[in-house]
Amino acid sequence: MDKIPILRMGDLLLVTIQVDLYDRIAEALEADLVQAIDKSGAQGVLIDISAVNIIDSFMGRIIGNIAMMSKVLDAETVVVGMQPAVAITLVELGLQLSGVLTALNVEKGMTLLRSKIAVKDNDPEDGNTE
Amino acid sequence: MKNEAIKVLQKKKKSIQETWMKFQLTDETLRDDLMTNDDLRKQSEELVDVLVSSLDDTNIDDPRNAGFDGVVDILSALSISRAKQGYSPRETGVYVFSLKDALLHVLQQEIKDPQELYVQSMKIIKLIDSFGVTTFETFIKGREEVILRQTDEISEISTPVIRVWDGIVALPIIGTLDSARTQIVMESLLQQIVETSSSIAILDISGVPAVDSLVAQHLLKTVSATRLMGAECIISGIRPEIAQTVVHLGIDLSGIITKSSLASALKTAFNILQLQVVKK
């Protein structure tokens, strides 16, 4: 079965979805990713969906779920490179993905993620400053 | 056995053409400034020719018969060319209906039995009336096509995405936002965001005459889609009246950055991008 690779870059996880998602891959990705976050203790997850041209409500929810789960596991998630058509579809489907951070491309996503992590690290209430 | 009227009309084709031309030339509404009499004669003779030769027993009562396709084609071409030449719809209509007078005139001369004359005249009148309506339909269809094309052009023209600064695009919306236009606006804005990799989009609605709940919903959709792409969207150009209606309608714009003018939206955008404009 096809699998979507989860790459580790320092304290970040990078997921690039290069194929059109279908249900089984998406569910497997969800399971794999939470495992990977738990194992690596990553602070941020970057999901690149620039190659995804078709999306349905199920995929939209999975992406939203993944972001929520990462958040629960204390990792910030940024979805980058969403295609205009995909964005319009999601809005028409009523999936605003509120709570999910988005960025235009990997570079901007990285910057956003770094700044978020930096803020978290400097937050005195957080307790785990380096 | 051919219908009496058809026999008469086919025999008297020349005479119909002559009578029709005579009627037209003596008519005071004749527009010889738009078409020369020679052209008019040619056009009229062709129409009579095709009409008379396509008449037969089976189709005289049925103007939609396939046998009249040739006539309908000529009438369509005629109505379109006349519209272009500047004839009014009325003049085109009168032109087609004047053929009726010529046909009836000839019938009257040839058929002596009043009963038969009445029956045949009614048939001809119905037929020509139907052709008149066909001419009108084509005329209107031609007009509608022009209107549709213009609507398309307007919506294309009226949604320019302007690159205001490095990383900032602006989209002034002029005119009412309906679903179809919102779609175009959204698509061109998102496309431009991708192409210029801008992180801020300013939606200026100073040219939108009124905001109702539907327009507001369209705006919210556009903002959500922009956010999904990873860019921030600022709505500017909100006039006091619009602010009033929005609040009265109970539309929640609290999640969106709204500014009264494009200038203040730009200032906000500079702030977000941590840019500063200084005097030289």
Interface residues (C-beta under 8 A of the other chain):
Chain A: V79 V80 G81 M82 Q83 P84 V86 A87 I88 L90 V91 E92 Q96 L97 T102 A103 L104 N105 K108 G109
Chain B: Q183 M186 E187 L190 Q191 I193 V194 S197 S198 S199 K221 S224 A225 T226 R227 L228 M229 G230 A231
